[in-house]
Amino acid sequence: MSPAPKNSSAFGVCGGDLRHHLGGGIRQLHGYIHPEPLPDPYVRDLHKLGFNHVCFAVDNIEAEVAKLTERGFKTRSEIMDFHSRSLVFIEGPEGVTIELAQWV
């Protein structure tokens, strides 16, 4: 099965090949394998304009953090209480910040 170049123009990259990283329901993350990605020197800066991280709701934040750290992921913060949820920031692929949130 080849990547989906015919669909890539819909994502603003003409002639690009993309790879689906996560799918199911309404969640999809795409990562282009062609053309070469443009590095973002501010990818870790949560104060930058535009999209700066992705958040996933979880049922048990402590268990999810334990699973991820066992697999080599590093946290960017401690688990903290923020408004009506507990949250933590994780160092994700290519420097993209992942937030896990457990609503209480």
Disulfide bonds with the S-S distance in Angstrom:
none
